[in-house]
Every structure is written in structure tokens, then in C-alpha cells.
Amino acid sequence: MTATYLYCIVKSARKPSPTRTPEGLPRAAPPSVLHVSGSLWLIAAQVPLGTYGPGHLEPLLGDMDWVGRIALAHESVVEHFARRPGATVIPMKLFTMFSTPARAVADVAARKKTIESSLRRIVGAEEWGIRVMRGEPSPGRTGTAMRTGTSGAAFLAAKKRARDDARRAKLAAAGAALQAYERLARLARASRHRNDAPATATAPPLLDAAFLVPLGKRAQFTRAARREAAACAKAGARMTLSGPWPAYNFVHGDDAR
């Protein structure tokens, strides 16, 4: 028994070729192409219900290593089709499945109007992301006052200076993160804040944002991002740039299911 697993929706004048496609999910059949209508296609694969069906999938979702491997396999297929010339791709969410290929096609066909709207929004663009984290705090001066046995007044003054220094450092880092977002957003077709901090994060980022960048502005955007990373570092923050990605954050939630 199998289910139909969906990797992505592709808009392409020609049928996407499944040759040289990555293997995809473990134990899944090779990815195949399903025609929806016109220039809309689905990239799908048959997966065994013994692994991905009700009662079998749920226990595996608690294994983050396994889920991570699935996410990488899913992404490799999506990126493969996103790199095809003339193709625009809407990635599907992990574990989007239907009982049969016909039901998968019917679901996408029923949402064709909103899907086409999302495709028009992201055509000719790619997603880039930045994350800004606070740097390591510098050692305070209150500990020195305590160890050297100075007066209580000196200790309190040192403690106040440490609080003031920490507050100024936080404000400087937050200001650099805001400036990075505003400057990079000017080069993007769209931008948005993301709120899905990694499960392994020990502290929330100052900024986690995605940008929909026209292909023609990739070099300009990445140069600007390097400048903002340097400005963040000077302000005591650490900025990382990731991409390019398929436009996960710029399609309607219902489109990506």
C-alpha cells in the first residue's frame, strides 16, 4: 500500500524531465511528473504506508535526525526542479500526501487560481535569508570589584556600569539588525520576518528574515549583505546569510499545503 507524496508544484511551458532527479525520500519510488493542466505540473512519488502512513509516521516525527534527513531529501528534489531554466516552483510542505495521484492533481487543480497568483509573485526571483544573533557578552567589571575587595560604593558603581554597557550593547546590536533588514529589503521584491527559530537555538535571534530577490539583483544583494554583516559585527552581533532557496516564505500557506 502506498500514498502519493508531493515535493513541489512546477510551472513550466514544457513537461519537466524527471531524469537525473535526486532519489528523494527514503523508501520512496523515484520522483515522477503529474500533469495538472496547462503549464502546471506536480512532482510526486509513491511512498509506502508502512513508513509514512497513519500510525507509522507519528512516532518517527520525534526523531529530529530522521526528520532532518527527510527535509534534506525533500529539499534536494525541490531545488533540482527550481534550477531548471524557465521553471517556477512552489515547494510543498514536508509530508504533504494524498491517497492517490488523481486526488493530488484534483486538489491542486481546485486551488489553481491562488496558485497562479503565487507563481506570478515569485517568478524570476529566489529566496535569501539572514539571521542576526547577539555576540558573546564581554566580561563585566563587577567581578573585578568583588575580587579586589574594593568598597561597596565602588562595587555598586561597577555593577551600574556593567548594566549600562550591556544595555548599550544590546541596543547597538538590535539597531544594526534593524538597519540590515531595512537596507536589504530595498533590494528585494518582498521581505518578511520569520518566527521559526531552530529547536536547537539557546536564545532567540535578534532578526530572522527572508527576502524575495530578483535574479538580476543577486550580486547586488549579496554584496550588500556582506556589508551589513560587517556592520553587525562592529555592533557586537553576528549575521549569517543563506540562499538561494526556492521561495518557501513567499507563497500562500494553502499553496504549499
N, C-alpha and C positions, 0 to 999 in steps of 0.2 A: 504494500500500500504506500502511495506517495501523495505529496501535496505539491502545488506549484509555487515556488519561491520566486519573488521578484527582486531583481537588482536595481533596475532603473527604467525610466521612460526615455526614449530617444526620438528626437525629431530629426529626420534626415530624408532628403529627396529620394535617396536610394536605400534599399534594404541594407542595414548594417551586416557586415560579414562576420560570422562567428569564428572564423579561422584565427588561430593563434591567440584566442581568448584565454586568459588565466583560468586555472581549474575551478576556482570558486570555492564554495563551502565544502568542508569535509563530507564525504559520502554522498555528495550530490552528483547528479548527472551533469555532463558538460553544459555550459550556458547555451541557450538557443534563442532564436528571434521569433517573436509572435507579432503579427500584423494587427494593429488596432483599426486604423482607417487612414486614408490619405498618406501623409508623411509621418504618422505616429507609429512607433514600434515599442514593444516590450522586450526587455532582456530578462529571461526567466530560466529556471532549471527545476527539474523534478528532484525532490528531496524525500528521504524515507521517513515515514511517520514514526518508525521505531526510534528515531533520534529527535526529530523536530515536531512530532505530534503532541497533542494534549497528554499530560501525564508523564511525558518523557523530557520535554524541553524545560519545564519549570525548574526541576532540581539542578539542571545544568547552568541556569542563569545566575546562580550563586557562586559559580566558579569564574572569577574575573579573568584568569588566564585563558580559559576556554572561550569566554565571550570576546576577549581581546583578539584571539586568533580568528574567530568568526568575523569580527569587524574588519580585520586586515584583508581577509579573503574577499569579503563583500566589496571593500573599497577598491581592491585591485581590479575587479571586473568593471566597476563603475568608471574608474579612471581610464581603463583601456578604451571604452567607447567614447568617453569625453574627449580623448585625444584625436579622434577621427576627424579629418577635415570636413567642414560643413555640417557637423553634428552638434546639436544642443541637447544636454542631458539633464533630466530631473532625477536625482538619486532617490531611491526608496529607503524607508527606514529599515533597520535590521528586523529580520523575522516577519516581513510582510509576506503572507502566504494566502493562497486560495485553494479550494478543494480540487479545482480543475483548471487547465489553461483557458477554457471558454469563459469561466467565471472571472478570471483575472482580466481578460480582454473586455468583458462586458462592464466590469467596474470602471476601468479606465475610460471606456467609451462614454459612460454615463457622466463622467466628470470632464469631458473633453473641453468644454468652454473655459473652465477655470484653469485647466492645464495649459491650454493655448495661451492664456493671459500670462501665466508664469513664464512660459517659454519666451514670449516676446520681451519680458522684463530682463531675462538673463542672457539672451542671445548675444554672442560676441563679447562675453565677459567671463571672468573667472573669480573665484573667491580667495581672498588672502585674510589671514588672521594675525592679530597681535595680542600678546599678553604682557602686562606690566606688573611686576611683583616688587614689593619693598625689598631694599637691600638689607644686609645684616646690620643691626644697630651697633653703633660704636660704643665701647665701654664707657659707662658713666663715671663721674668723678666722685660720687658719694662714697663708693667703696674705699677710695684712697683716703678720704677724710676719716672714715671709721678706723682704718688700719693704722693710721699715723697718730691716732689719739688726739686729734685736734678738738677744739671746743665745740660745744653743742651748737653755738651760733654758726660756726663755720660749716658744721655738718648740714644744718638746715639750708644754708645758702648754697652749698654744693648740690644738695638734693633739688632745690628750686632750679638751679642752672641746668641740671640734668633733665628735669621735666621740660623746661623751656627749649632746650636743644632738641629733645625728642619731638616736641610739638612742631618746631620749625622744620625738622627733617621730614616729618610726615606731610606737612603742608607743601614742602618743596617737591616731594615725590609725587603727591597727588596732582599738583599743578603741572608737572612735566607729563604725567599720564593724560590729563585732560588736553593739554596742548598737542600731544601726539595724535590723539583721536581727531581733534578738530582739523589739524593740518592734513592728515591723511584722508579724512572724509571729503576734502575739497577735490581730491584726485579720483574719487570713486563715484560710480553711478548711484550707489546706495551704501549705507553703513548701518550697523546696529550693534548694540551691546549684547553680549552673551552672558547668561547666568548659570551655565552648567560647568561649574568648577570641577576639576578632576577629583575623583573619590580619594586619591592619594594626597591631595593638597593639604598641607598643615595650616595654611592661612589663606583666606580669600585673596584673589588678585586685586590690585588697585584698578585694573582695567582688563577686560577680556572682550575683544571686539572683532567683528568680521566686516570686510569691505568687499563690495562687488566692483571689480576693477576692469574697465575695458581693456581688451587685449593690447590695443595700441598704446596704453599708458603703463604697461607692466614695468618697463625700465625706469620710467619717471617715478612710479610708486615705490619701487624697491629702493631707489636712491634716497627718496625722501624718508623711507622707513629707517634706513641706516643712520641718517642724520638725527632722527628722533630717538633712536636707540642710544646714540652718543649723548644727547641732551638728557635723557632719562638717567644714564649712568652718572653724569655730572651731578644730577639732583639726588643721587643715592638710591636709584631704582634700577631694576633690570628688565629690559624689554626684549622679548623674543618675537620673531616673525616666522610665520608658517604659510605654506602655499607653494604653488597654486593648487586649489582644490575645486572639484565640482561645487556648484552653488547651493550647498546644503542649507544655508541660513537665509536664502532669498527666494525660496518657493513657499507657497502656502502650505500649512501643516497638512491639510487634506490632500494636497497634490502628492506629497511624499508618503502619505499613509504611514 
